[in-house]
Amino acid sequence: MTSPLPNWESLSLAEQVAQMVVVRASGYLFDHQIQYPVWEPPAATLQHWVQDLGVGGVILLGGSAAEIALRSQQLQDWAQIPLLIAADIEEGVGQRFSGATWFPPPMALNAIAQTNLAQALHYAKAMGAYTAQEALAIGLNWVLAPTVDVNNNPNNPVINVRAFGETPETVSKLATAFIQGAQQHPVLTAAKHFPGHGDTATDSHLDLPVLTHSEKRFAEIELPPFKSAIAVGVDAVMSAHLQIPAWDVQFPATLSHRILTQELRQNLGYEGLIVTDALVMGAIANRYGVNEAPVLAVEAGADILLMPLDPAGAIKAVCEAVETGRITPERIQASVERIWRAKFKVCSPMPESADITHAWENLPPPPIQLEQLSPPEAITTVNGILQDSMQMHLPKESRLSQPSEGQTLRNVVVVDDALACDFLGRYTPAIALPQNKGYHLQLVDSHTPAIAFEPQPTTPQATLLQLFIRGNPFRGSAGLTQTAQDWFQFLLKTDQLQALVIYGSPYAVEKFIPHLPADVPYVFTYGQMPAAQAIALDALFHPQA
């Protein structure tokens, strides 16, 4: 069991700086399961960082919810000072860790808000509450959500459907509802990515986007959701790796004193944690030194250094900057004070009857509470969001209702990378339900050899085309692939398209629907998870009379 929070003033400079570092680790328990060895250390190194260096937190990716419960317990047992344990779970714990509830992307709530704002707000608050509840159940105490970027660029490859909408008004309302839902449980939240990543066409995981907007434009569009999040008590604000010449011609926002300290701290009056976006991302890692970037971030006003490439080197570099007078000791102390306030909130939950002077004697039992995962009410919420945000065209004279005796039925499923699909498998609905109806599967991804499409096949096949398309980090595109377009055009030209289902991006739908013949039914759903597949295909094959 970890020891109580010590008085931070009793920590050495290196120990104080280490508390500002949050390292990346695999959620899997064994070294041979590590999927990203450049970013995720083996167990011995991770234990050294936590136990000996005394880093302040860990961000986890990979594994099941049950594995994360064990991993978080292991990490806290190693730590001398309780850790912040975080995860990017904008779409619920199940988005990253199997077994827990996986919600549709936030933009689904935007679709509902257009016709029923009250219902959308109800869903957003429930989504925040269930995400926080399930995070706590497996030992996570920092929900790196919500995204409060205003996605007003349809070609945005990194935000896209992760946003709650395309206007500051809608994003502000839905994001604050999410935060208020999460606040029902002792977890931290984080509004991201300051000062606004919604109007970029470059993925900051790969390169540095430049936004040429004026200060006036930022005040009108990008900043209002952050102001709203701050007003309801968001615990952290995450910086964006963006170059914004109107404010700083030299440094991106993550490394900019003008943006993090002057704009966020002083102008917006924010007093909580400022956390950098991951320092391993290309926008920073490709331009600044591995250990210089953390120093610049601290100078800019960051309290938490997320995923530095070299944690030990980052701690040493920041300490040397203090020792040489480049950074004042007071600057470090201010960050540690904020970190202590955050840790006291989530690392020492107390019963109402507890003596406040003995907070650490009231720690909860080990964080394995699997009965808290995927409760029926959360599943009902997921299904409600999926149903209420779905788009459909189900004509009475549908190609699906035409006789298909003697005709071969084909289910073409197009994904970006079949090997990386955690939402697709032999028994998931997109595969299994058509198979039960006699369709044979043809799985296509970016690794599938190019097919020489016949102008007119000798044996036409009535084809259900299922496209999984959404913007995803590290891809550098908003989701629409040439492969998906080629298959769509080929099936149209050869009159083989029987029905279309699109999972993910509403912007992709706009590229296809205008070209569909009136008798071809289609369904669009924001979700890609099995629940979304089941609901979409049920609507397609069993339309309501």
C-alpha positions, 0 to 999 in steps of 0.5 A: 500500500502506498504511503500518505501524501508527504508534505511536498516541501519535504521533497528534494528538487528532483523528487518535486520535478519527478512528480510533474512527469506522467509516463506511458505504460502498456496496460498489458501485464507482461513484457512480451505483450507490449505493442509499442516498445518505443513508448512503453517500457518493460516492467523493470524500467517502469518499476524504476521510473515509479519506485526510484525516480518517483514519477507522478503518474502513468498513462495506460493503453492496451489490455482488458479492463480486468488487466488494467485493474491489476496493473493500476494496483501494481503501479500504486504498490510500487509508488512511494507517493500515490500516482495519478493513473490516466487514460484517453477514454473520451468514448468510455473505458471500453474504448481502450480497455475491453469489457467496459462500456464503449460509448459512441464518439462525442459527435453523435451527441451533436447530432441528437442536440440538433433536434433534442438538446435536453436529451443530448445533455442527458446523454452527455452527463450520463456518459461522463458519470459512467466513464468516471465510475468505470475508471474508478472501478479499475484503478484509473483516477484521471479521465483525459476527457472531454475534448472541447475542440470545435471541429469546424474543419471536416478534413480534420484528421485528429479531432473529427468525431472526437469533438462534441460538435461544430459550434462553440455553443453546442460543444460548451453545453455538451462538454460541461454536461460530461464534466458534471457527470464525471464530477459525481465520482472522485476522478480528475477530468481534462479539457483538451486541446488548448487553445483549440485543435478543431480547425486543423488539417494536419495531424499533430501526432505527425507534424506541427499544424499552423493556425493563422486565425486572429485573436478575435477569431479564437475568442469567438470560436475556440476559447468559449468551450474552455471558458465553460469547462473552467467555469464548471471546475474542470481539473486539468486543461491539456495543451495543443501542439499548434503553432499560432502566430497571432500569439506566438511566432516562435513556439507552439502552444505547448511550449508557449508562455504567452499561450499557457501562462498569459492566455490560460492562467492570467486571461482566463483565470485558470487555476487547475492543472495544465498538462501537455499533450504527449511530448512524444508526438511528432509536432514536438519530438521532431522539432525540439530536443528530447530533454529541451522540450520538457524544459520549454514546457515548464517555462511555458507554464505546464504543470504536468509533462505527459509522455516525455521520450526520456523521463529520467533525462527530462527530470534531470534537464528541468533540475539543471534549469532550476540550478542554473537559474533558468527556471525558479524554484517557485515555478516548480513549487507552484506546479507541485502544489497544484498536483498535490491538490489534485492528488488529494482529491482523487488519491484519498477519498474519505467517507463522510464520517472520516476524520480529515486528519486521517485521510490516508487511513481511509483508502478504498480496497484494491481497485478491482470492482468488476461489477461496476463495469458495463452496468445495464444502465450504461448499455441502455445509454449507449444504445439510446445514443446510437439509435437517436443519432443514426441516419437511415434511408430505407425505401419501400422498394428496396434492393434488399427486398428484391428476390435473390434466388440463385444470386450470390450474396457478398458482404464487403467490409472495408477497414483501414487496418484489419490487424488493428481492428478491436471492433471487428472479429469473426463473431461481431455483428458486421461479420456474423449477421450477414453470414447468417443471411447467406452473405460470404465475406470479403474483408478489404483493408489498406494492405489488400492488393489492388483489385482489377475491377471488371467493367462488367462481372460475368457473375454479378454479386448482390453486395452489402458494402460496409465502410468503417471510416473515421479520422484516427490519430497517426493516419494523417487523413480524415478517414476517407480512403481511396479503397473505399471510394473505389469499391463504392464506384465499382459497385455502382457502375456494375449495378451490384450495390445492394445496400450501404452501411457507414460506421464512423464519420458523418463527413464521409457520408456526405461523399457517398449519399448523393450518388446512391440510387433511390432504391439502395438503402443505407444506414449511417452510425457514429459508432464502430463498436459491435453494439453499433454494428448490431443496431445498424444492421438490424435497422437495415434488415428489419426496417420498421413498417 
